[in-house]
Amino acid sequence: MNAGTYLFAVRGYQGVGAFAFAFYESSIDSEYEVNDSVDTAAEVSLSQNVIGVIDSPYDVDYYSFTVTKPTILRYTISTGKGYSLVYAGKSGDQSSAIVIEDTLIKVQPGTYCFAVYSPEQAYSVSDTYTVNFKKVGEFVSENLVPLRAICEEAGVVFQTNHTGTSYYVNGNRIKIDYRYSYSSNTADGSQNYNITLTDGDNVYCQVWHEQIQGPEVVEYIGSTRPNKVVESKPLLQLMFYNLDKTPFYNISCVGTGAYAANTLSKQPDYVIVQIDPDDGVLVDIAEYNYFYQWAQGSNYISYFQPYTMIFNYNYFDFVN
């Protein structure tokens, strides 16, 4: 043996004296070894690619991660040897792991353990596998607000209560309040603009209907009149309306002289907004927007919709 560190393991099976002694022949995943039990599981981070090997018939690799907030994640394994990645348990007073669909799960604060093994006892010192626990997004307690839709590709989790009066994205309370005011007087004419969008108990979010604008995720490119300046990124797009028709969105813009064409008095009964998933703050108003749909000049908003939202789930618990 050349100078170095060598790994051996004793593995026990059912019965008396039915033990196996094996030499682990690869150092590819030595930074995680010895991780052959729940108690010795290697701690990894979310969204981190972990590369390992199953290098003996008895090798089982355990990995654990910890979350501090309710989180939705996808666990995956890439392997050419038919290895499996399976749930191996949890710890923590609040811990709970619920399957949303396939390998998409939602977990409460706690520590979770998964294991990689070969159902056929195949192994290789050179053929690696890659596992990943990808964070999709955070959420608030579903006892208060049910989970409504997920866009895994964009990392967006949307929640609202059954009436659409309480709404969250990635665990952040959504804020749609907006105010714009401007006044000027010149030799060419005057301009007096006041635009307000006010959230309240009588304002509802359209959850979903086949014929009506529901929640969706768009790729925001840019705009000339944003409420919040952001780089190009995925945004949650929602429609809000007022069930009792009480005004909640007011546009009062008056121009004279050269600005007379900019005059508009309007109280739209709905509004489509774009929300930053990272904090729930209004980025821009897509429709109806005074500057993009009415005012003269070079104002614009640019976005497109490459993403798909997933709705409706049947949850079930992992069996520990």
ABEGO torsion letter per residue (X at the ends): XBBEBBBBBBBBBBEBGBBBBBBBABAAAAAAOBAABAAABBBBBBGBBBBBBBABAABBBBBBBBBABBBBBBBBBBBAAGBBBBBAEBBEAABBBBBABEABBBBBBEBBBBBBBBAAGBBBAABBBBBBBBBAEBBBBAAABBBABBBAAAGBBBBBBAAGABBBBGGBBBBABBBBBBBBBBAAEBBBBBBBBBBEAABBBBABBAABBBBBBBBBAEBABBABBBBBBBBBBBBBBBAAGBBABBBBBBBBEAAAAABBBBBBABBBBBBBAAAGBBABBAOBBAAAAABBEABBBBBBBABBBBBEBBBBBBBX
